[in-house]
Amino acid sequence: MAKFALYVELKAKPGKEKDVEDFLRAGADLAKNEPGTIHWYAIKEDRPGVYGVFDTFNSEEGREAHLNGPIAKALMENAEKLLSEPPKIDKIEVIAEKI
């Protein structure tokens, strides 16, 4: 079971929702090239303009590599243009799963 995870909350600027969704779709392709990233999900919450990313890792090293990798870099480079506030990044621990 992947024990390490991240949840990132993203709040789109009004009118930038499609751009955020496009950015997240591109992130899914980048995540495929990260051997330490086990699962990567982009989600749209039921609150207007609120999105998230949930990803899992087998190790802290995998999580840190992701946080210092191309997806995180692209997010920070585009945050001011796309988001109404900085991304909220939570490190979380998975304690149970059902597959």
Summary of the structure (lengths in Angstrom):
residues: 99
radius of gyration: 13.2
end to end distance: 9.6
largest distance: 38.5
contacts: 269
relative contact order: 0.31
helix: 36%
strand: 32%
